[in-house]
């Protein structure tokens, strides 16, 4: 699973942990997360090495929404999440990963 969701009881927010698929971690020195939640800024949200060795980042996202996103490898190559909730066509002719919270 490359996305873990934890809903907060006190707010309409979901803590979403994005975990880079293992094949991507072997191909890149740095992996960033770009999506609607950060205006597709591919240098803003870098995945960090976790205690278990995976690369991940956690974002607080509004519950009841969907967000398109992609992983960016070394600032150049854009990749989808292999285990996204769904995929939708983008304006540039490729599909984007979607997380539903």
N, C-alpha and C positions, 0 to 999 in steps of 0.2 A: 504494500500500500504506500503510495507516495504522497497522500494527503491525510492528515489526521485532524479531526474537528472536535472541539470541546466548547459546548454552549454554556454561557454564563447564566446563572439563575437570576442575578440581580440586574442585568442589562440585556437589551436585545442585540448582543454581540456574540460572535463566535471566534474563538481563538483557532486559527487555521495554521497548522504546521505543514509547510511545503517541504517535501523530502525529495531530493534529486534522485531519479532512477539510477541504479548502480552503473549501467553501461555508460551513462553520461559522465559520471564522476571519474571514470577511467580515461575519458577522452579529453578532459579539460583541466586546466590549472585553476581557473576561477569560474564559478557559475553564479549568475545573477538571475533574479526573478523580475520579469517585466509584465505589467498587466494594467487593467483598468484602475486598479486600486492605487497605482503610483504613476498614472498618466503615461504608461509605457516607457518610463525612464529605465533604460537597461543598465544603468550604472548605480542606481540608488539602493537596491535591495540585494546585497550579496549573501549567498548561503554560506554558513559557517560550519566548520567541522564540529560534530557532536561527540559526546563521550563514547558512543557506540561506533564511531568512525564514519557515519554518513554525513552528508552535507545537507543542511536544512536551515529554514528561517520560519519564524512564527509571526503572523499578522493578525490584528484584531479587525474583523470584517463584520459589517452589519448583517444580522440574521435576516433571512427572508429574501435574499438577493442572489444574483448570479454574477460571477466575475470571469472575464476572459483573461488568459495569461499564457505566457510561454517562458521557457528557460533560455538564457543567453549564455553561451559558452565562450569564454575568453573575449567577450565583447564583440564577437563576429558572427557566430553561428546560432541561429534560433531553432529551438527544438520544442516539440510538444511533450506534455506529460503522458507517459504510456498508460497511466491509470486514471486519467481525468474522469470527472463525472459525465462529461459529454464533450462534443466538439462542434464548433460552428464555423462557417466560412467567414473569412476576414475580407477587408477591403483590398488587400494586396494579392488575393488569389490563393491563399493557403488557409488551412484550418487552424483555429486557435483552440487550446484547451479551455475548459470551463469548469469552475468549481461552484457548486450549488450549496449555499449555506442557509 
